Amino acid sequence: MKKIAIIIGSTRQNRQGERVGQWAHAVLKSRTDCAVDLIDLRDWPLPFYAEPASPSALHGQYSHPIATQWAATIAQYHGFIIVTPEYNHGYSAVLKNALDYLYQEWNHKPVACIGYSSGNSGAIRAIEQLRQVFIELQMIPLQPEMNLCSVKQLFDEAGNTVDPKLADRLQRVVDSLIEFIIPQ
């Protein structure tokens, strides 16, 4: 079974990414062509990367046990959906650190983004920057993406979307993601 991880890329208090990630997970967990898990970076307090070499040269030999656990967790997935905010025209430092900690574990795996902001541009600039990082990590960044503008207005108090078309858009993103998964 193909395994996809939805990664919530912010740890801020009052973040909207948790709501977006939980919604995406709820929509996708009924799929029969893949298993979908939700990973919250709040549960992964990785120290800032300060290893003596790049992750590509370490081959999984990290000095922090949580980094070794992070590598094992990410290695088991075939594709990713990154839920990213746009902070100051970019993505969060905690997401950058989580991506930078690994190398081989990301290689040759497709990745799509769900970007969000409280404004009217979604996370277009953050996703554009992430694409550069994905390419350097030898991931397969996909064109289908979601940009959620005025994100607070898109969900009710229970976390359900007020726009039923969003679930269809999300399903199309995952359809594309599954097409790009390389058999292992």
C-alpha positions as CSV (number, residue, x, y, z in Angstrom):
1,M,0.0,0.0,0.0
2,K,1.3,3.4,-0.9
3,K,1.9,5.6,2.2
4,I,1.5,9.4,2.2
5,A,2.3,11.7,5.0
6,I,0.6,15.1,5.5
7,I,3.1,17.2,7.3
8,I,1.9,20.3,9.3
9,G,4.8,22.8,8.7
10,S,4.2,25.2,11.5
11,T,4.5,25.0,15.3
12,R,3.1,28.5,16.1
13,Q,0.4,29.0,18.7
14,N,-3.0,29.7,17.1
15,R,-1.7,28.3,13.8
16,Q,-4.3,27.5,11.1
17,G,-2.2,24.6,9.7
18,E,-3.5,22.2,12.3
19,R,-7.0,22.8,11.2
20,V,-6.0,22.5,7.5
21,G,-3.9,19.3,8.2
22,Q,-6.7,17.7,10.2
23,W,-9.2,18.5,7.5
24,A,-7.0,17.1,4.8
25,H,-6.4,13.9,6.8
26,A,-10.1,13.5,7.4
27,V,-10.9,13.9,3.7
28,L,-8.2,11.5,2.6
29,K,-8.3,8.7,5.2
30,S,-11.2,7.0,3.4
31,R,-9.1,6.4,0.2
32,T,-8.5,2.8,-0.7
33,D,-5.5,3.4,-2.9
34,C,-3.2,4.8,-0.2
35,A,-2.7,5.1,3.6
36,V,-2.5,8.7,4.8
37,D,-0.9,9.7,8.1
38,L,-0.7,13.1,9.7
39,I,2.6,14.3,11.0
40,D,2.7,17.4,13.2
41,L,6.1,19.1,13.5
42,R,5.1,20.1,17.1
43,D,5.7,16.4,17.9
44,W,9.2,16.6,16.4
45,P,11.3,19.0,18.4
46,L,14.4,18.7,16.2
47,P,17.3,20.9,17.3
48,F,18.6,23.3,14.7
49,Y,20.7,21.3,12.3
50,A,24.4,21.5,13.4
51,E,25.8,18.1,12.4
52,P,29.5,18.0,11.3
53,A,28.5,17.1,7.7
54,S,25.6,17.4,5.3
55,P,22.8,14.9,5.7
56,S,23.7,13.3,2.4
57,A,27.2,12.4,3.9
58,L,25.9,11.2,7.3
59,H,24.0,8.2,5.9
60,G,21.6,8.2,8.9
61,Q,24.3,8.6,11.6
62,Y,22.8,11.5,13.5
63,S,24.1,12.8,16.9
64,H,20.5,13.3,18.1
65,P,18.2,10.3,18.7
66,I,15.2,12.3,17.6
67,A,16.9,12.9,14.2
68,T,17.4,9.2,13.8
69,Q,13.7,8.7,14.6
70,W,12.7,11.5,12.2
71,A,14.7,9.8,9.4
72,A,13.1,6.4,10.1
73,T,9.6,8.0,10.1
74,I,10.1,9.9,6.8
75,A,11.8,6.9,5.1
76,Q,8.6,4.8,5.4
77,Y,6.5,7.2,3.2
78,H,6.2,7.2,-0.6
79,G,4.9,10.7,-1.0
80,F,4.2,13.9,1.0
81,I,1.7,16.7,1.3
82,I,3.2,19.7,3.0
83,V,0.8,22.1,4.8
84,T,2.6,25.4,4.9
85,P,1.8,28.8,6.0
86,E,3.3,31.9,4.5
87,Y,5.1,33.9,7.1
88,N,6.8,37.1,5.8
89,H,6.7,36.0,2.2
90,G,8.3,32.6,3.0
91,Y,7.7,29.3,4.8
92,S,8.5,28.6,8.5
93,A,11.9,28.0,9.9
94,V,10.8,24.8,11.6
95,L,9.7,23.3,8.3
96,K,13.1,24.3,6.7
97,N,14.9,22.6,9.6
98,A,12.8,19.4,9.3
99,L,13.5,19.2,5.5
100,D,17.2,20.0,5.9
101,Y,17.8,17.3,8.5
102,L,17.4,14.5,5.9
103,Y,18.4,13.8,2.4
104,Q,18.1,10.2,1.1
105,E,14.8,9.8,2.9
106,W,13.2,12.5,0.7
107,N,14.8,11.4,-2.6
108,H,12.7,10.4,-5.6
109,K,9.4,11.0,-3.7
110,P,6.6,13.2,-4.9
111,V,5.5,16.2,-2.9
112,A,2.5,18.5,-3.1
113,C,1.7,21.6,-1.0
114,I,-1.4,23.0,0.7
115,G,-0.5,26.6,1.4
116,Y,-2.5,29.0,3.5
117,S,-2.5,32.5,4.8
118,S,-4.9,34.9,6.4
119,G,-4.6,37.2,3.5
120,N,-5.6,37.0,-0.1
121,S,-2.5,35.4,-1.7
122,G,-2.5,32.0,0.0
123,A,1.1,30.8,0.3
124,I,2.2,31.3,-3.3
125,R,5.6,32.7,-2.4
126,A,6.2,30.1,0.3
127,I,5.4,27.2,-2.1
128,E,7.6,28.8,-4.8
129,Q,10.5,28.8,-2.3
130,L,9.8,25.2,-1.1
131,R,9.9,24.0,-4.7
132,Q,13.6,25.0,-4.9
133,V,14.3,23.0,-1.7
134,F,12.3,20.0,-2.9
135,I,14.4,19.9,-6.1
136,E,17.6,20.1,-4.2
137,L,16.4,17.2,-2.0
138,Q,15.7,15.3,-5.3
139,M,12.0,15.2,-4.5
140,I,9.4,15.4,-7.2
141,P,7.5,18.7,-6.7
142,L,4.0,18.5,-8.3
143,Q,2.2,21.3,-10.0
144,P,-1.2,20.5,-8.5
145,E,-1.3,22.4,-5.2
146,M,-3.8,24.2,-3.1
147,N,-3.6,27.8,-2.0
148,L,-6.1,28.7,0.7
149,C,-6.7,32.4,1.1
150,S,-8.4,33.9,4.1
151,V,-8.1,30.5,5.7
152,K,-10.0,31.3,8.9
153,Q,-13.1,31.9,6.8
154,L,-12.8,28.5,5.0
155,F,-13.6,26.4,8.1
156,D,-16.4,26.3,10.6
157,E,-15.9,25.8,14.4
158,A,-15.8,22.0,14.0
159,G,-13.0,22.2,11.4
160,N,-15.2,21.4,8.4
161,T,-14.7,23.3,5.2
162,V,-17.5,25.7,4.2
163,D,-16.5,25.2,0.5
164,P,-17.4,21.6,-0.6
165,K,-15.2,22.1,-3.7
166,L,-12.1,22.1,-1.6
167,A,-12.4,18.3,-0.9
168,D,-12.5,17.6,-4.7
169,R,-9.5,19.8,-5.3
170,L,-7.6,17.9,-2.6
171,Q,-8.6,14.5,-4.1
172,R,-7.1,15.7,-7.4
173,V,-3.9,16.7,-5.8
174,V,-3.6,13.2,-4.2
175,D,-4.5,11.5,-7.5
176,S,-1.5,13.3,-9.1
177,L,0.7,12.5,-6.1
178,I,-0.1,8.8,-6.4
179,E,0.7,8.8,-10.1
180,F,4.2,9.9,-9.4
181,I,5.1,7.4,-6.7
182,I,7.9,5.3,-7.9
183,P,7.4,1.6,-7.2
184,Q,9.9,0.4,-4.6
